[in-house]
């Protein structure tokens, strides 16, 4: 078991590099998630791994540690209501204007969220005579989940989480080692590595941002910084979707709550 001093140092490392706050008495979590890395890199204990992180300029070990500690829990059309708001309220409003729409899926994990967004857009196009001019950028800190997302390949367990049989049939093809999302959906999404602790200025402006179920792991100061950064990448009237349990009002006044019959979202003031 990791001792108190090493745990405190490792907690500072995670908070500094990716904003993740471990909290107290999570030593067992750290030990269990790092156990495979300790074996792979031939470290006897977490203290040896910390020593290697301090002295090594190689980003590989750092990236692998962050991957091991980051929670990548996701599903298709998670919570459903944001995608219904997108389909019924946001897309009809924005697509009525003759300009491109940019959507950012932040902390996209293995791709279910941005691909779900792309499916909603494809379904909208099926009932309208013109193609929707929408660009989707999906970002995540983890190289491994981005690689999976780019592949568009999902196993039998992940394919059923939140995905209706009709959508599985329409948007996926069965291959030898699982289910691959069809190219018409895959080509709509661009994936890029991004640490939410870094600047977003190079990403450009967005009309819609999904940043859901990730900020619950961050400190209050980090949440304020992230919400302020997101607000700077949106013009007035842009829409932000956060997790159902994530309150924004305590951290920024840049957004107002907008309620719809399907649920609530945030609008840039």
N, C-alpha and C positions, 0 to 999 in steps of 0.2 A: 504494500500500500504506500502511496506517495505521502511523504511527510509534510508538515505544515509549511515549512519554509519553501520547499520546492513547489508546493501547490500555489502559494502566494506568488512566486515568481512566474509560474506558468500562467496564472490568471492575468497577471500584468501583460505578459507577452500576447495573449489572445486579445485583450482589450485594446492594446496599442496597435496591433496589426490588422484587426478586422472588426473591432467594436464589440465582440462577443463578451458578455458578462456572465461569468460562471456562478457567482454567488458563493455562499458558504456551504461547507460540508458536501462538496461534490467530488471528493477525492476518488470515490469508487468509479464515478462516470469517467473521469480522466484516465484512470488506470485501465479500465475495460476498453475504452476507445483507442488507447495508444498501444495496447498489448501487441497487436499484429505488427505495428511499426517497430516496436522494440525488437521483436524477433527478426524482422526483415533487415534492419540496419545493424543487428548484433549489438544492441545496447542492453546492458544488464538491468538498468533501472531508469526511471524518468529523469533522474539527476544527470545521467550520462547524455540523454537526449537534449536536455537543456544546455549542457555544456557545448554540445555540437552546434546547437542553434546560435549560441553566442559567438562562436569562433568561425563559423562557416559562412562564406559569401555565396555559396551555392543555393539558389532559390528553390531547388527541388525538394529538399527536406522540409523547409518552411511550408511550401505548398501542400505537401503530403500531410503534415501535421494539421493544417487548417482544414483540409478535406476530411480528416478523421474526426475532427471535433465539430464540424458544421452539420447541423440537422438538415437533411434534405427530404423532408416529409412533404409529399404533394399528391395531387390526384387530378384527374380531368374534371373541368368545370367545378372546381372546388367551391362549395357553398352555393353554387348555381346562380344566386340572385345577381351578382355583379355582371354575369354574362347575359342575363335577361335584361338588365338595365341597359347594357351596351347595345343589345339587339333592338329593344323596343323604344329606347329614348335617345341614347347618345348618337348612335350611327345615323338614324334618320335626320337628326338635327345637323350634324356635321357634314354628312354627305350631300345635303341640299346645297352646300356652298361649293363653288367651282375651284377648289384648291386641294392639294394633297393633305392627308391626315397622317400624322406620325404617332405611333403608340409605343410606349416603353414598358416592357415587362421586367421589373427589377427583381433581382434575386430569384431568377426563373427556375432554378434547380434543373431537373432533367427534362424540362421542356413542355410539360403538360399544360402550363398556363398559357404561354404564347401560342402553342398549337391550338388550344381551345379557342383563343381569340380569333385565330385564322379560320377555324371552322365556322364560327359565327359570321364572319365576313363572307365566306363562301356561300353560306346559307342565305345571307342577305342578297348576294348577287343572283342566286337562283330564282329569286322572285322579282328582280328588277332588270330593266333592259340594258343597263350600262354597268361596266366593271367599276368596282370601288377602287379609288386611288388611295390605298392605305399601305403604309410601310410599318413593319413591326420590328423593333429592336429588342432583343432579349439578352440580359446580362446576368452574370453570376461570378462569384469569387472563385468557385471551384473548377479547376481544369477538368476533373474527371466527369462531373455531371454535365459540363458543357459538351464534352466529347460524346456522351450518350445522347444528349439532346440533338446534336448535329446529325447523328446517325439516323435518328427517327425510328429506331428499333426498340421495341418493348416486348417484355415477356408476357406470358399468359396471365400472371397475377396482376401486373400493373395495368394491363389493357382493360380490365373490367372495372377498375376503381373510378366510378363517376361517368363512365362512357356507356351510352345506350347501345343496344344491339344495332339500331338503325345507323348510328354514327360509326360504329365499328365497321359495318359493311360498306358504308359509303366512302369513308376516308382512310381505310387501311387495307393492306393486302397481306395475305398470309405467306410467310417465307419459312424456310427450314428451321430457323432458330428463333421464331417468334412472329411478331406482327410489325410491319413497317408502314409508317404513315406515307400516304401517297404524295407524289412530287408536287401536285397542285397546292397542297398545304405546306409542305416542307419549304418550298421556294418562297413562300410569303414571309418567312421569318429569318432574320439575320442574328446570329449569336456572337457575343463579344464578351471577353473577360473584363470585369470591372469590380473593384473593391468599393463598397458604398462609403468607405472612409475617405476616398479620394475625391477629386474635383469631377463634376459632371459637365463642365463647360464645353468640352470637345464633343459631347453627344449632340448638341444642338437643341432646338425647341421641340416640344411635344404638345399635342392637343389632349392626349389621354395618357395617364400613367397608372400602372398597376404596381403597387408595392405592398404586398399582402403577407401577413403572418411571418414576418421576419423581424420587425422592429421590437417585438416583445422580448427579444434576447439582448437588447441594447440598453445602455444607461440613458437617463433622462437627458443629459447633455448631448450624447450622441444622437438621440432622436431629434432634438432641436436642430442640430447641424444638418441631419439628413433631410428633414422636412423643409428647412430653409433652402437647401441645395436643390431639392425637387421643385420648389416654388419658383426658383430662378430660371428653371428650364421650361416654364409654362407661362403662356400669356394669359391675360384675364379671360375668364370663361372656360379655361381648360378643366378637365375632369380627372380626379384622383380617386382610385379605389384602394382602400386599406382593408386589413383583416377585420372580421366582425367584432373582435374583442379589443381592437386597437383604437384608442382615443387620440385625436390629433389636437384638439383645442387646448390642451395643457402645454403644448410644445410650440405652437405657431398660431398666429392670427391671419395667415395668408389665405386660408380656405374657409368657406362657409359650408354648412351641411345642407344638402339638397335631398329631400325625401320624395320618393316615387312609390307607386303601388307595389313595385317589386322589392323595394328596399332603399337604403340610403347610400349616397356617395358624397364626395366633396367637390366643390367648385372653386377654382382660383378666383379670388376677389379682383 
